[in-house]
């Protein structure tokens, strides 16, 4: 009986060690998300819930090293549903290991001229660091981001407005 318990305990410890090793030895980063057009011309419900997917938006990922030099860059276009999926090798072409939290994903461009102004909702304009994975399995770590938003030019307030707007007083749409 003692031998059986010792064997089970040893197997359990071996499985735990294998699980820890696989999380430390991930060699792929999967980054996915969605890009939508948010139009401010409708009512509040349409503005908040009425985002439309944009096909062909460019989304990029840039990874830096310890000296803040870029060591990896890639971009991807969204599909018909406005979704993107990037697969990044943990080692760049020169063999340098990428650190997830030193990688940022951001919006680059929209092919839709009517909806081409970047917003910073969900960090699309300034970029989102890969810090909180949505899933980890085998040799892969996955991040699900966004949705990121573009908006129409008429939804952006002028940079040099001399009159206070509703959003200056805490009402209305947030500034972009």
N, C-alpha and C positions, 0 to 999 in steps of 0.2 A: 504494500500500500504506500509506504514512504517513497519507494522508487517511482511509482506511478505519479505521485504528486511532484516529485523532483523533475521528472521528465516533462510534465505539463508546464511547470513553472519555467523550465529552461526554454521550451518552445514559445511560451508567451513572451519572455524577455527577448528572444530572437526576433519574433514578429514585431515587437515594439521598436527594436533597433533598426530593422529593415524599413519600417515606416518612417522613422526619423531620417534615415539616410536618403530615402527617396525625396523628402521635402528639401533637403540640403542640396541634392544633386539634380535639380530641375534644369533642363537644358533648353526649354522653350517657354516663351511668354506669349500668351494669346491676349490680344486687346481687341475688344469689340464695343460697339455702341451704335447710336442712331443720331442723325442730323435732320432737324426739322425747320420749316419756315414758320415763323410766328408773325402774324399780321395783326397790327394794332387797330385797324380800321373798323373792326366789328365791336360787338359788346364785350363785356368783361369775360363772360363764359367762353365765347368764341376765342378771345385772346389767350386765355389760360389753357383751354382744352382743345383748341382748333389747330394745333400745329400740323402742317402737311409735310410728308417726307420729301426730300430733295435728292434726285438722282444726280450723280456725278460730282458731288462735293468732294473736295480734297481735304483729307485729314492726315496729319503727320505725327510722327514720334521722333523725338531727339533724345539721345542718351549722352550724358556727360561723364567724364572721368573725375578723379579726385581733384584735379587742377581746373575744373570747370571748362575743359575743352571738349568739344563734341567728338564722340568716338563712334556714334551710330546715328544714321538718319534714314528714315523711310517714309513713304506716303502711300495712301490708298484712296481709291474713289468709292463713294457710296453706291449701292445698288438701287433698284427701283423702289424699295421700301425705305430708302435713306439709311441703310445699315452698312457698317464697315466692319471688317475683321482682318486684323494684322497678326501674323505669326513672326515672332522675333527670336532668333537664336541667341542664347545667353552669351555666346562668344562671338565677337565681331570677326571680320575677315583676317585681322592681324593676331587673333587669339586672345584678345583682351576680354576679360569677363565683365559683362554689363551688370550693373546694380539696378534692380527694379526701381528703387526710390530715387534714382538719379535720372530717370526717364520721364519725359513730359509728352503728353498727347494734346494737340491743339488743332483748331480749325485753321485752314489755309485759304480756301477759296470756295465760292459757289458759282456754278454755271448759270444760275437763274438771275438775270439782271434785275428782275423785279424784287428779288429777295436775296440781296448780296451783302448786307451790312452785318458783320459779326457781332454777336452779343457775348457777354461773359456769363450768361446763365449756365450753371454747371461747369464753369471754368473753360468754356470753349475758346474764348479769345486769349486769355492769359496762359492757359495750359493747365493740365491736371497731372500731378505726379502719381506714379504707380505705387501707392502705399498700402492700400487695403484690397487684397485679392478677393474676388467673388467665389473662386473655387480653386482647389489644389488637388491634382490627381496625377498619379504616376510621375512622369518626368515633365509635367506641364503645370504652369500656374496661369490662371485666367483672371483678367480684369474686365468688368463690364462698366462702361462709362456713359455719362450723359443722361438724357439726351442733350446734345448741343443744339444751339439755335442760331439761325440767321434771321434777320428781319428786313422789312422794306425801308427804303430811304426816308419815307415820310414819317416813320415811327421814331426817328432819331431827333432828339432836341438839338438845336444849334449850340455850338460850343460857347458862343459869345451872346448869351441872351441877357438883355438889360432889365427885363421885367421878370418878376418872380413867377414861376409856374406852379401848378397844382402839386407837382412832385417835390418842389422845393419846400412846400409846407407840410409834407408828409402824406399827401393824397395823390391819387392817380397812379400812373405806371412808374415802375422803378427806372432810373436812368441806366443807360447801357454803357 
